[in-house]
Amino acid sequence: MSGSEQQLAQLDGIGVGPHPEPWPDNPRFDPELLREGDRRNVVDRYRYWSLEAIVADLDQRRHPFHVAIENWEHDFNIGTVVRNANAFLAAEVHIIGRRRWNRRGAMVTDRYQHICHHSDVAEFAAWCSAESLPIVGIDNLPGSTPIETTTLPERCVLMFGQEGPGLSDAARTAATATCSIAQFGSTRSINAGVASGIAMHAWIVQHATLPLPAQS
């Protein structure tokens, strides 16, 4: 396990111990995890699976929406955006601007999530055009439509800006549409990490097949 995963292993109730012998004969399982136990922060169905096997399984089920976030000032929200993208099974996360970002908030989920880097908005927009993916900016800007009443495209990119300034002028121009998130308190905005979770869940409500409830 990585250092971050070892830290997660210290949390009570996370993970399982060594697998009883005889071990299952399945190439998905990681012999080291079977021997030592699996303390990763993964759902039960992936216990003892190798990283490669988990990613391959997720790739069979990823949703057709992408997520993008601008990274001009080493935004600490990026890790949370990646973690949310993993939770809602986005096709890919696109980081626009600086290549380096703080992975701490991702809680190791970046290992399971496809991440692509674009040097600037123009490069990102060209990629979206080639893939026929409309860009939906998420920002409380004049003229934005409420995400609560907007039908999001099934294939699209949800794009978020920096903490504070929001979407850059270039990003606003590249966006096919811009959606706002309803707020009711005194603050001007919510951070990009929170906004990303709300926007992704809005897409899920509209387009995803919800899992069946667990049987008691």
C-alpha positions as a Markdown table, in Angstrom:
| # | Residue | x | y | z |
|---|---|---|---|---|
| 1 | Met | 0.0 | 0.0 | 0.0 |
| 2 | Ser | 1.1 | 3.6 | -0.5 |
| 3 | Gly | 1.7 | 5.9 | 2.5 |
| 4 | Ser | -1.7 | 7.5 | 2.1 |
| 5 | Glu | -3.4 | 4.1 | 2.0 |
| 6 | Gln | -1.5 | 3.1 | 5.2 |
| 7 | Gln | -2.9 | 6.2 | 6.9 |
| 8 | Leu | -6.4 | 5.3 | 5.8 |
| 9 | Ala | -5.8 | 1.8 | 7.3 |
| 10 | Gln | -5.5 | 3.3 | 10.7 |
| 11 | Leu | -9.2 | 4.3 | 10.6 |
| 12 | Asp | -11.4 | 2.0 | 12.7 |
| 13 | Gly | -13.6 | -0.3 | 10.7 |
| 14 | Ile | -11.7 | 0.2 | 7.4 |
| 15 | Gly | -10.6 | -2.9 | 5.5 |
| 16 | Val | -10.3 | -6.6 | 6.2 |
| 17 | Gly | -7.5 | -8.9 | 7.4 |
| 18 | Pro | -5.7 | -11.7 | 5.5 |
| 19 | His | -8.0 | -13.9 | 3.4 |
| 20 | Pro | -8.5 | -17.4 | 4.8 |
| 21 | Glu | -6.8 | -20.2 | 2.9 |
| 22 | Pro | -7.2 | -21.7 | 0.4 |
| 23 | Trp | -7.1 | -18.5 | -1.5 |
| 24 | Pro | -9.6 | -17.9 | -4.4 |
| 25 | Asp | -8.2 | -18.8 | -7.8 |
| 26 | Asn | -9.1 | -15.7 | -9.7 |
| 27 | Pro | -6.6 | -13.4 | -11.6 |
| 28 | Arg | -8.4 | -10.3 | -10.2 |
| 29 | Phe | -7.1 | -10.9 | -6.7 |
| 30 | Asp | -3.8 | -9.5 | -5.6 |
| 31 | Pro | -1.6 | -12.2 | -3.8 |
| 32 | Glu | -0.1 | -9.6 | -1.5 |
| 33 | Leu | -3.5 | -8.3 | -0.4 |
| 34 | Leu | -4.8 | -11.9 | 0.2 |
| 35 | Arg | -1.7 | -12.5 | 2.3 |
| 36 | Glu | -1.5 | -9.2 | 4.3 |
| 37 | Gly | -5.1 | -8.0 | 4.2 |
| 38 | Asp | -6.8 | -5.2 | 2.4 |
| 39 | Arg | -7.0 | -1.9 | 4.2 |
| 40 | Arg | -7.8 | 0.3 | 1.2 |
| 41 | Asn | -10.8 | 2.6 | 1.1 |
| 42 | Val | -12.7 | 0.6 | -1.5 |
| 43 | Val | -16.2 | -0.9 | -1.6 |
| 44 | Asp | -16.6 | -4.5 | -0.4 |
| 45 | Arg | -16.9 | -5.9 | -3.9 |
| 46 | Tyr | -13.3 | -4.8 | -4.6 |
| 47 | Arg | -11.7 | -6.3 | -1.5 |
| 48 | Tyr | -8.4 | -8.1 | -2.4 |
| 49 | Trp | -8.7 | -7.0 | -6.1 |
| 50 | Ser | -5.6 | -5.6 | -7.7 |
| 51 | Leu | -5.6 | -2.0 | -8.6 |
| 52 | Glu | -5.5 | -2.9 | -12.3 |
| 53 | Ala | -8.5 | -5.2 | -12.0 |
| 54 | Ile | -10.5 | -2.5 | -10.2 |
| 55 | Val | -9.7 | 0.1 | -12.9 |
| 56 | Ala | -10.6 | -2.4 | -15.6 |
| 57 | Asp | -14.0 | -3.1 | -14.0 |
| 58 | Leu | -14.7 | 0.6 | -13.5 |
| 59 | Asp | -13.9 | 1.2 | -17.1 |
| 60 | Gln | -16.7 | -1.1 | -18.1 |
| 61 | Arg | -19.2 | 1.1 | -16.2 |
| 62 | Arg | -18.0 | 4.7 | -16.4 |
| 63 | His | -20.6 | 7.4 | -17.1 |
| 64 | Pro | -20.3 | 9.4 | -20.3 |
| 65 | Phe | -19.8 | 12.8 | -18.5 |
| 66 | His | -16.4 | 14.3 | -18.0 |
| 67 | Val | -15.2 | 16.8 | -15.4 |
| 68 | Ala | -12.8 | 19.7 | -15.9 |
| 69 | Ile | -11.2 | 22.2 | -13.4 |
| 70 | Glu | -8.9 | 25.1 | -14.0 |
| 71 | Asn | -5.6 | 25.0 | -12.1 |
| 72 | Trp | -3.9 | 28.3 | -12.3 |
| 73 | Glu | -3.1 | 28.9 | -8.6 |
| 74 | His | -2.6 | 25.3 | -7.2 |
| 75 | Asp | -6.3 | 25.1 | -6.1 |
| 76 | Phe | -6.6 | 22.7 | -3.1 |
| 77 | Asn | -10.1 | 21.8 | -4.3 |
| 78 | Ile | -8.8 | 19.6 | -7.2 |
| 79 | Gly | -8.3 | 16.6 | -4.9 |
| 80 | Thr | -11.9 | 16.8 | -3.8 |
| 81 | Val | -13.1 | 17.2 | -7.4 |
| 82 | Val | -11.2 | 14.0 | -8.3 |
| 83 | Arg | -12.6 | 12.2 | -5.3 |
| 84 | Asn | -16.1 | 13.2 | -6.3 |
| 85 | Ala | -15.5 | 12.1 | -9.9 |
| 86 | Asn | -14.5 | 8.7 | -8.7 |
| 87 | Ala | -17.6 | 8.5 | -6.5 |
| 88 | Phe | -19.9 | 9.3 | -9.3 |
| 89 | Leu | -17.8 | 7.4 | -11.9 |
| 90 | Ala | -17.0 | 10.1 | -14.3 |
| 91 | Ala | -15.3 | 9.1 | -17.6 |
| 92 | Glu | -12.3 | 11.3 | -17.0 |
| 93 | Val | -11.1 | 14.4 | -15.1 |
| 94 | His | -9.4 | 17.2 | -17.0 |
| 95 | Ile | -7.0 | 19.6 | -15.3 |
| 96 | Ile | -6.5 | 22.8 | -17.2 |
| 97 | Gly | -3.4 | 24.9 | -16.5 |
| 98 | Arg | -0.7 | 23.8 | -14.1 |
| 99 | Arg | 0.1 | 20.2 | -14.3 |
| 100 | Arg | 0.9 | 19.7 | -10.6 |
| 101 | Trp | -1.9 | 19.6 | -8.1 |
| 102 | Asn | -2.3 | 18.7 | -4.4 |
| 103 | Arg | -3.4 | 15.1 | -4.3 |
| 104 | Arg | -4.1 | 14.9 | -0.6 |
| 105 | Gly | -7.8 | 15.7 | -0.9 |
| 106 | Ala | -8.2 | 12.9 | -3.5 |
| 107 | Met | -7.7 | 10.3 | -0.7 |
| 108 | Val | -5.9 | 8.0 | -3.2 |
| 109 | Thr | -8.9 | 7.9 | -5.6 |
| 110 | Asp | -6.7 | 9.4 | -8.3 |
| 111 | Arg | -5.3 | 5.9 | -8.7 |
| 112 | Tyr | -8.7 | 4.7 | -10.0 |
| 113 | Gln | -9.7 | 7.7 | -12.0 |
| 114 | His | -8.5 | 8.7 | -15.5 |
| 115 | Ile | -6.9 | 12.1 | -15.4 |
| 116 | Cys | -5.9 | 14.2 | -18.4 |
| 117 | His | -3.9 | 17.5 | -18.4 |
| 118 | His | -4.4 | 20.4 | -20.8 |
| 119 | Ser | -2.0 | 23.3 | -20.9 |
| 120 | Asp | -4.7 | 26.0 | -21.4 |
| 121 | Val | -8.4 | 26.4 | -22.1 |
| 122 | Ala | -7.9 | 26.6 | -25.9 |
| 123 | Glu | -6.2 | 23.1 | -25.9 |
| 124 | Phe | -9.0 | 21.7 | -23.7 |
| 125 | Ala | -11.7 | 23.3 | -25.9 |
| 126 | Ala | -10.2 | 21.8 | -29.0 |
| 127 | Trp | -10.2 | 18.4 | -27.4 |
| 128 | Cys | -13.8 | 18.7 | -26.5 |
| 129 | Ser | -14.7 | 19.8 | -30.0 |
| 130 | Ala | -12.9 | 16.8 | -31.5 |
| 131 | Glu | -14.8 | 14.5 | -29.1 |
| 132 | Ser | -18.2 | 16.3 | -29.8 |
| 133 | Leu | -18.5 | 17.0 | -26.0 |
| 134 | Pro | -20.4 | 20.2 | -25.1 |
| 135 | Ile | -18.8 | 22.2 | -22.2 |
| 136 | Val | -21.2 | 23.1 | -19.3 |
| 137 | Gly | -19.6 | 25.7 | -17.1 |
| 138 | Ile | -20.7 | 25.6 | -13.4 |
| 139 | Asp | -20.6 | 29.2 | -11.9 |
| 140 | Asn | -23.1 | 31.6 | -10.5 |
| 141 | Leu | -22.7 | 34.2 | -13.3 |
| 142 | Pro | -25.2 | 36.6 | -14.7 |
| 143 | Gly | -27.3 | 34.8 | -17.3 |
| 144 | Ser | -26.5 | 31.3 | -15.9 |
| 145 | Thr | -29.4 | 28.8 | -15.9 |
| 146 | Pro | -30.2 | 27.0 | -12.6 |
| 147 | Ile | -28.8 | 23.5 | -12.7 |
| 148 | Glu | -31.8 | 22.4 | -10.7 |
| 149 | Thr | -34.1 | 23.1 | -13.7 |
| 150 | Thr | -31.6 | 22.5 | -16.5 |
| 151 | Thr | -31.5 | 19.2 | -18.5 |
| 152 | Leu | -27.8 | 18.4 | -18.7 |
| 153 | Pro | -26.5 | 16.7 | -21.9 |
| 154 | Glu | -25.8 | 13.0 | -21.3 |
| 155 | Arg | -22.4 | 13.4 | -23.0 |
| 156 | Cys | -20.8 | 16.5 | -21.7 |
| 157 | Val | -18.0 | 18.1 | -19.7 |
| 158 | Leu | -18.8 | 19.8 | -16.4 |
| 159 | Met | -16.2 | 22.6 | -16.0 |
| 160 | Phe | -15.3 | 24.4 | -12.8 |
| 161 | Gly | -13.1 | 27.4 | -12.2 |
| 162 | Gln | -10.6 | 28.4 | -9.5 |
| 163 | Glu | -11.7 | 29.0 | -5.9 |
| 164 | Gly | -12.5 | 32.7 | -5.6 |
| 165 | Pro | -12.5 | 34.0 | -9.2 |
| 166 | Gly | -14.5 | 31.1 | -10.6 |
| 167 | Leu | -14.3 | 30.4 | -14.3 |
| 168 | Ser | -11.8 | 32.4 | -16.3 |
| 169 | Asp | -12.8 | 34.6 | -19.1 |
| 170 | Ala | -11.4 | 32.0 | -21.6 |
| 171 | Ala | -13.4 | 29.2 | -19.9 |
| 172 | Arg | -16.6 | 31.3 | -20.0 |
| 173 | Thr | -16.2 | 31.9 | -23.7 |
| 174 | Ala | -15.5 | 28.2 | -24.3 |
| 175 | Ala | -18.5 | 27.0 | -22.4 |
| 176 | Thr | -21.5 | 25.9 | -24.5 |
| 177 | Ala | -23.8 | 26.8 | -21.5 |
| 178 | Thr | -23.3 | 27.9 | -17.9 |
| 179 | Cys | -25.3 | 26.6 | -14.9 |
| 180 | Ser | -25.7 | 28.1 | -11.5 |
| 181 | Ile | -26.3 | 26.4 | -8.2 |
| 182 | Ala | -29.0 | 27.8 | -6.0 |
| 183 | Gln | -27.8 | 29.2 | -2.7 |
| 184 | Phe | -29.9 | 30.7 | 0.2 |
| 185 | Gly | -27.4 | 32.0 | 2.7 |
| 186 | Ser | -25.2 | 35.1 | 3.0 |
| 187 | Thr | -22.0 | 33.8 | 1.3 |
| 188 | Arg | -21.3 | 34.7 | -2.3 |
| 189 | Ser | -20.2 | 31.3 | -3.4 |
| 190 | Ile | -19.4 | 27.7 | -2.5 |
| 191 | Asn | -16.1 | 26.1 | -3.1 |
| 192 | Ala | -15.3 | 24.2 | -6.3 |
| 193 | Gly | -15.1 | 20.9 | -4.4 |
| 194 | Val | -18.6 | 21.2 | -3.1 |
| 195 | Ala | -19.9 | 22.6 | -6.4 |
| 196 | Ser | -18.5 | 19.7 | -8.3 |
| 197 | Gly | -20.3 | 17.2 | -6.1 |
| 198 | Ile | -23.6 | 19.0 | -6.5 |
| 199 | Ala | -23.2 | 19.2 | -10.3 |
| 200 | Met | -22.2 | 15.6 | -10.7 |
| 201 | His | -25.1 | 14.4 | -8.6 |
| 202 | Ala | -27.4 | 16.5 | -10.7 |
| 203 | Trp | -26.2 | 14.6 | -13.8 |
| 204 | Ile | -26.6 | 11.3 | -11.9 |
| 205 | Val | -30.2 | 12.1 | -11.0 |
| 206 | Gln | -31.0 | 12.8 | -14.6 |
| 207 | His | -29.1 | 10.1 | -16.5 |
| 208 | Ala | -27.7 | 7.3 | -14.3 |
| 209 | Thr | -29.3 | 3.9 | -13.5 |
| 210 | Leu | -29.5 | 3.9 | -9.7 |
| 211 | Pro | -28.2 | 0.8 | -7.9 |
| 212 | Leu | -30.8 | -1.5 | -6.3 |
| 213 | Pro | -31.2 | -1.0 | -2.5 |
| 214 | Ala | -29.3 | -3.4 | -0.3 |
| 215 | Gln | -31.3 | -6.4 | 0.8 |
| 216 | Ser | -31.6 | -6.8 | 4.6 |
